Amino acid sequence: MKEIYLKETRESVSTCTERAPQEREREAAAHLGDKLDVLVLTYNRSRFLKIQLQSLCEQTLQGFKITVLNNCSTDDTLQVIEEIKEEYPLRDIQVITNEKNLGNPGNFIRSQSIPTREYVAVFHDDDAVHPEYLERAMSVLVRDPNLVMASGGAEARYNVDEHNMGMLPNVFIHYPTADSVFYQLICGRPIFCIAIYRTDVYKKTEYHPERYGKLHDIVFAMDIGRQGEIALLQGECVRWRQHINSDSNSLNSGPFTDEILNILSYIYTQLESYTCCLGKLKRILHRALSQTLLFNFAFFLYNWAALSRFLTWEDFRESMIEEQIFTEREYKFFDRYIDKICNPMVRKKAVKYWTACATTYEFRVNGQ
């Protein structure tokens, strides 16, 4: 009897020991939401806002706080928020209405004074978030104190809803702090509308719409990456709404030539600050790769912003040379060989960097 009792005791202790890490993981998962503020910035998009709020209320993550930052909407935004609060009584939903309309950039700047928890998500009002995204992103963030931001993949759609989203892979791309701007260019820039930040970093990073116009988010994400590491979760983490009233589809508010040149100058400076610290051979190779990426990005921005309204590509080239973003010699080389030599090299390197930065992680809903 004594031997049987001791055997059962050892088995019981062994089982408890095996369960302990699982129990701790479930306990930690249960409190992930307590660390997160979710801000939704809105102005006169009540129909879209309802879908976004529903997608947030259907999240697997529990305990987070939702604050709608209302930029003096004149539609039925407040009524929609009340309806959502009635539909989801267990969710903590608050609304803050600005005393006056601050404009789109001003509302983002205002958002930096609001969060009180360790992490903050800053979302647009016209998208829809994958039901597992918040829990997945938070589980990745809290496991690594070096991470200051998480973002995810986006699917651009005209008719956005929160239904029938597919499963997300357990993979994220891990961008190191050193040369973060380079990694954002070669592996993919973080999606601004699905970003979750460490709050202390978010609050001290400055928005600069006066320099970069409505594309200030490009530089903002790069400034965040200079202060810590970034995780870019793979899969359709957000459905990014396209519609005729979207600021992205209006040329009246830019981007304008000086804003694009300021963005390119910023990126060039950041790339150079890393490249100059390398040995001679690595410096030559890395600069060739970096400048190719920058040239491609410049060409993309010129076309996306429809800068041909203001100046020809040749004139824009002269402006980039005047700003010392490219030398005359570099431009002539890229103009002649970028598709034959440079871009094939970039594609090969992109696969290499992406593979090296791809990180798998374990995930179960609510830590189960």
C-alpha positions as CSV (number, residue, x, y, z in Angstrom):
1,M,0.0,0.0,0.0
2,K,2.8,2.4,0.9
3,E,4.5,1.8,-2.5
4,I,1.2,2.4,-4.3
5,Y,0.7,5.6,-2.4
6,L,4.2,6.9,-3.1
7,K,3.8,6.1,-6.8
8,E,0.5,7.9,-7.0
9,T,2.0,10.9,-5.1
10,R,4.9,11.1,-7.5
11,E,2.6,10.9,-10.5
12,S,0.4,13.6,-9.0
13,V,3.4,15.9,-8.4
14,S,4.7,15.2,-11.9
15,T,1.3,16.1,-13.4
16,C,1.1,19.3,-11.3
17,T,4.6,20.2,-12.4
18,E,3.7,19.7,-16.1
19,R,0.5,21.7,-15.7
20,A,2.2,24.6,-13.9
21,P,3.6,26.4,-17.0
22,Q,0.3,25.9,-18.8
23,E,-1.6,27.4,-15.9
24,R,0.8,30.3,-15.8
25,E,0.4,30.8,-19.5
26,R,-3.4,30.8,-19.2
27,E,-3.3,33.2,-16.3
28,A,-1.0,35.6,-18.2
29,A,-3.3,35.3,-21.3
30,A,-6.3,36.2,-19.2
31,H,-4.7,39.5,-18.2
32,L,-3.3,40.5,-21.5
33,G,-6.2,42.9,-22.2
34,D,-5.6,44.7,-18.9
35,K,-2.4,46.1,-20.5
36,L,-4.0,47.5,-23.6
37,D,-5.8,50.7,-24.5
38,V,-7.5,50.7,-27.9
39,L,-8.1,54.2,-29.5
40,V,-10.4,54.6,-32.5
41,L,-10.1,58.0,-34.2
42,T,-13.2,59.1,-36.0
43,Y,-15.0,61.9,-37.8
44,N,-18.3,61.6,-39.6
45,R,-18.1,57.9,-40.5
46,S,-20.7,56.4,-38.3
47,R,-21.7,53.7,-40.8
48,F,-18.1,52.5,-41.0
49,L,-17.3,53.1,-37.3
50,K,-20.1,50.6,-36.4
51,I,-18.3,47.9,-38.3
52,Q,-14.9,48.7,-36.8
53,L,-16.3,48.7,-33.2
54,Q,-18.1,45.4,-33.9
55,S,-14.9,43.9,-35.0
56,L,-13.2,45.1,-31.8
57,C,-16.0,43.8,-29.6
58,E,-15.7,40.4,-31.2
59,Q,-12.0,40.1,-30.3
60,T,-10.9,36.9,-28.5
61,L,-8.9,39.2,-26.2
62,Q,-10.8,40.3,-23.1
63,G,-10.2,43.2,-20.7
64,F,-9.0,45.9,-23.0
65,K,-10.5,49.4,-23.0
66,I,-11.9,51.0,-26.2
67,T,-11.9,54.8,-26.4
68,V,-13.4,56.5,-29.4
69,L,-11.7,59.8,-30.1
70,N,-14.5,61.8,-31.8
71,N,-13.2,64.7,-33.8
72,C,-16.5,66.7,-33.4
73,S,-18.6,64.5,-35.8
74,T,-21.8,66.1,-36.9
75,D,-23.5,62.8,-37.9
76,D,-25.0,60.1,-35.7
77,T,-21.6,58.9,-34.4
78,L,-22.6,59.2,-30.7
79,Q,-25.8,57.3,-31.3
80,V,-23.9,54.5,-33.0
81,I,-21.5,54.2,-30.1
82,E,-24.4,54.0,-27.6
83,E,-25.9,51.2,-29.7
84,I,-22.7,49.3,-29.7
85,K,-22.4,49.7,-25.9
86,E,-25.9,48.2,-25.5
87,E,-25.1,45.3,-27.9
88,Y,-21.8,44.5,-26.0
89,P,-22.4,45.4,-22.4
90,L,-19.4,43.5,-21.2
91,R,-17.0,45.7,-23.2
92,D,-15.5,48.8,-21.8
93,I,-16.3,51.5,-24.4
94,Q,-15.7,55.2,-23.7
95,V,-16.0,58.2,-26.0
96,I,-14.0,61.5,-25.9
97,T,-15.3,64.3,-28.1
98,N,-12.8,67.1,-28.9
99,E,-14.0,70.7,-28.2
100,K,-13.3,71.5,-31.8
101,N,-12.3,69.6,-35.0
102,L,-8.5,69.2,-34.8
103,G,-8.1,67.9,-38.4
104,N,-6.8,64.4,-39.1
105,P,-3.2,64.9,-38.0
106,G,-4.3,66.9,-34.9
107,N,-6.5,64.0,-33.8
108,F,-3.5,61.7,-33.9
109,I,-1.4,64.2,-31.9
110,R,-4.3,64.4,-29.4
111,S,-4.4,60.6,-29.1
112,Q,-0.9,60.6,-27.5
113,S,-2.2,62.2,-24.3
114,I,-5.0,59.6,-23.7
115,P,-3.6,56.1,-23.1
116,T,-2.7,55.1,-19.5
117,R,-2.0,51.4,-19.9
118,E,1.3,49.7,-20.9
119,Y,0.3,49.3,-24.6
120,V,-1.9,51.3,-27.0
121,A,-3.5,50.4,-30.3
122,V,-4.4,53.4,-32.5
123,F,-6.9,52.4,-35.2
124,H,-8.9,54.1,-37.9
125,D,-12.7,54.2,-37.9
126,D,-13.3,52.6,-41.3
127,D,-11.5,49.3,-41.2
128,A,-12.2,45.9,-39.6
129,V,-9.8,44.0,-37.4
130,H,-9.3,40.2,-37.4
131,P,-10.9,38.7,-34.2
132,E,-7.6,37.1,-33.1
133,Y,-5.3,40.0,-33.9
134,L,-5.3,41.9,-30.6
135,E,-4.6,38.7,-28.6
136,R,-1.9,37.5,-31.0
137,A,-0.2,40.9,-31.2
138,M,-0.2,41.3,-27.4
139,S,1.0,37.8,-26.8
140,V,4.0,38.6,-29.0
141,L,4.7,42.0,-27.5
142,V,4.7,41.0,-23.9
143,R,7.1,38.1,-24.5
144,D,9.8,40.4,-25.7
145,P,10.5,43.6,-23.9
146,N,12.6,44.8,-26.8
147,L,9.5,45.1,-29.0
148,V,8.0,48.6,-29.1
149,M,5.5,48.0,-31.9
150,A,3.4,45.3,-33.5
151,S,1.6,45.6,-36.8
152,G,0.1,43.2,-39.2
153,G,-0.8,42.4,-42.8
154,A,-3.7,44.2,-44.5
155,E,-6.1,43.4,-47.2
156,A,-7.4,46.4,-49.1
157,R,-11.2,46.2,-49.9
158,Y,-14.0,48.4,-50.9
159,N,-16.8,46.6,-49.1
160,V,-15.4,45.9,-45.6
161,D,-17.1,43.8,-42.9
162,E,-15.8,41.8,-39.9
163,H,-17.2,38.4,-41.1
164,N,-15.5,35.2,-42.4
165,M,-11.9,36.1,-41.9
166,G,-9.5,33.3,-42.4
167,M,-7.0,31.8,-40.0
168,L,-3.8,33.7,-39.3
169,P,-0.4,32.0,-39.5
170,N,1.8,31.8,-36.4
171,V,4.5,33.9,-38.0
172,F,5.8,37.4,-37.7
173,I,8.7,39.3,-39.2
174,H,11.0,40.6,-36.5
175,Y,12.7,43.9,-37.5
176,P,15.8,44.8,-35.4
177,T,16.4,48.3,-34.1
178,A,19.7,48.7,-36.0
179,D,18.9,49.5,-39.6
180,S,15.1,49.3,-39.0
181,V,14.4,51.7,-41.9
182,F,16.2,49.4,-44.3
183,Y,14.2,46.4,-43.1
184,Q,11.0,48.3,-43.4
185,L,11.9,49.0,-47.1
186,I,13.0,45.5,-48.0
187,C,10.6,43.3,-46.0
188,G,7.6,45.6,-46.0
189,R,6.6,48.7,-44.0
190,P,4.3,48.2,-40.9
191,I,0.7,49.0,-41.6
192,F,-0.2,52.2,-39.7
193,C,-3.9,51.5,-39.3
194,I,-3.3,48.3,-37.3
195,A,-0.4,49.4,-35.1
196,I,0.0,48.6,-31.4
197,Y,2.7,50.5,-29.6
198,R,4.4,50.4,-26.2
199,T,2.7,53.5,-24.7
200,D,5.8,55.2,-23.4
201,V,7.4,55.1,-26.9
202,Y,4.2,56.2,-28.6
203,K,3.8,59.2,-26.4
204,K,7.3,60.5,-27.0
205,T,7.5,60.0,-30.7
206,E,6.5,63.1,-32.7
207,Y,4.1,63.3,-35.6
208,H,5.3,65.8,-38.2
209,P,2.4,66.5,-40.7
210,E,3.9,70.0,-41.3
211,R,6.9,68.3,-42.9
212,Y,5.5,65.1,-44.4
213,G,1.8,65.9,-45.0
214,K,-0.7,63.1,-44.9
215,L,2.1,60.6,-45.4
216,H,3.6,61.5,-41.9
217,D,2.8,57.9,-40.9
218,I,5.7,56.6,-43.0
219,V,8.2,58.6,-41.0
220,F,6.4,58.0,-37.7
221,A,6.7,54.2,-38.0
222,M,10.4,54.6,-39.0
223,D,11.0,56.8,-35.9
224,I,9.3,54.1,-33.7
225,G,11.6,51.5,-35.2
226,R,14.7,53.5,-34.3
227,Q,13.6,53.2,-30.6
228,G,13.1,49.4,-30.5
229,E,12.2,46.3,-32.4
230,I,9.0,45.7,-34.5
231,A,6.9,42.6,-35.1
232,L,4.9,42.5,-38.3
233,L,2.3,39.7,-38.0
234,Q,1.5,37.8,-41.2
235,G,-1.9,37.2,-42.6
236,E,-5.0,39.4,-43.1
237,C,-4.9,41.1,-39.7
238,V,-7.0,44.0,-40.9
239,R,-9.4,44.7,-43.8
240,W,-8.4,48.2,-44.9
241,R,-11.3,50.0,-46.4
242,Q,-11.0,51.8,-49.7
243,H,-13.7,54.4,-50.4
244,I,-14.2,57.6,-52.4
245,N,-14.2,59.7,-49.2
246,S,-10.9,58.3,-48.0
247,D,-8.2,60.9,-47.6
248,S,-5.8,58.5,-49.3
249,N,-7.9,58.9,-52.5
250,S,-8.0,62.7,-52.5
251,L,-5.2,64.7,-54.2
252,N,-6.5,68.0,-52.8
253,S,-4.7,67.3,-49.5
254,G,-1.5,66.2,-51.1
255,P,1.0,64.6,-51.0
256,F,2.9,67.5,-52.5
257,T,6.4,67.7,-53.9
258,D,8.2,69.2,-50.9
259,E,6.5,66.6,-48.6
260,I,7.7,63.7,-50.7
261,L,11.2,65.1,-50.9
262,N,11.3,65.5,-47.1
263,I,10.3,61.9,-46.7
264,L,13.0,60.7,-49.1
265,S,15.6,62.9,-47.4
266,Y,14.7,61.5,-44.0
267,I,15.0,57.9,-45.3
268,Y,18.3,58.7,-47.0
269,T,19.7,60.1,-43.8
270,Q,18.6,57.1,-41.7
271,L,20.0,54.6,-44.3
272,E,23.3,56.5,-44.4
273,S,23.7,56.7,-40.6
274,Y,23.8,52.9,-40.5
275,T,25.8,52.3,-43.7
276,C,28.6,54.6,-42.7
277,C,29.4,52.4,-39.7
278,L,30.1,49.3,-41.8
279,G,33.4,48.1,-43.1
280,K,34.4,49.2,-46.6
281,L,33.2,46.2,-48.6
282,K,30.0,45.8,-46.6
283,R,29.4,49.6,-46.8
284,I,29.6,49.5,-50.6
285,L,27.3,46.5,-51.0
286,H,24.8,47.8,-48.4
287,R,24.7,51.3,-49.9
288,A,24.0,49.8,-53.4
289,L,21.1,47.9,-52.0
290,S,19.8,50.8,-49.9
291,Q,19.9,53.3,-52.7
292,T,18.2,50.8,-55.0
293,L,15.4,50.5,-52.5
294,L,15.2,54.2,-52.1
295,F,15.1,54.8,-55.8
296,N,12.2,52.4,-56.2
297,F,10.4,54.0,-53.3
298,A,11.0,57.5,-54.8
299,F,9.5,56.3,-58.2
300,F,6.5,54.7,-56.4
301,L,5.8,57.9,-54.4
302,Y,6.2,60.1,-57.5
303,N,3.5,58.1,-59.3
304,W,1.2,57.4,-56.3
305,A,1.1,61.0,-55.3
306,A,0.6,62.0,-59.0
307,L,3.4,64.5,-58.7
308,S,3.3,64.8,-62.5
309,R,0.6,67.4,-61.8
310,F,3.4,69.7,-60.7
311,L,6.7,68.6,-62.4
312,T,8.0,65.9,-64.7
313,W,10.1,63.0,-63.5
314,E,13.2,64.7,-65.0
315,D,12.5,67.8,-62.9
316,F,11.8,65.6,-59.8
317,R,15.2,63.8,-60.5
318,E,16.9,67.2,-60.4
319,S,15.2,68.0,-57.1
320,M,16.4,64.7,-55.6
321,I,20.0,65.4,-56.8
322,E,19.8,69.0,-55.4
323,E,18.6,67.5,-52.0
324,Q,21.6,65.1,-52.2
325,I,19.3,62.1,-52.0
326,F,21.1,60.7,-55.1
327,T,24.2,61.7,-57.0
328,E,24.1,62.4,-60.7
329,R,26.2,59.3,-61.3
330,E,23.9,57.1,-59.2
331,Y,20.8,58.3,-61.0
332,K,22.3,57.6,-64.4
333,F,23.2,54.1,-63.3
334,F,19.8,53.4,-61.8
335,D,18.0,54.9,-64.9
336,R,19.9,52.5,-67.1
337,Y,20.4,49.3,-65.0
338,I,17.9,49.2,-62.2
339,D,15.7,46.5,-63.9
340,K,18.6,44.6,-65.4
341,I,20.9,44.4,-62.4
342,C,19.6,46.2,-59.3
343,N,16.1,44.9,-58.9
344,P,16.9,41.2,-59.4
345,M,19.6,41.6,-56.7
346,V,17.0,43.3,-54.4
347,R,14.5,40.4,-54.9
348,K,17.1,37.8,-54.0
349,K,18.2,39.8,-50.9
350,A,14.6,40.4,-49.9
351,V,13.9,36.7,-49.7
352,K,17.1,36.2,-47.7
353,Y,16.2,39.0,-45.2
354,W,12.6,37.9,-44.9
355,T,13.6,34.4,-44.2
356,A,16.2,35.5,-41.6
357,C,13.6,37.7,-39.8
358,A,10.6,35.3,-40.0
359,T,9.8,34.1,-36.5
360,T,7.3,31.5,-35.5
361,Y,5.3,31.8,-32.2
362,E,2.8,29.6,-30.3
363,F,-0.7,30.8,-30.0
364,R,-3.9,29.4,-28.5
365,V,-7.0,31.5,-28.0
366,N,-7.1,32.7,-24.3
367,G,-3.9,30.7,-23.8
368,Q,-5.8,27.4,-23.9
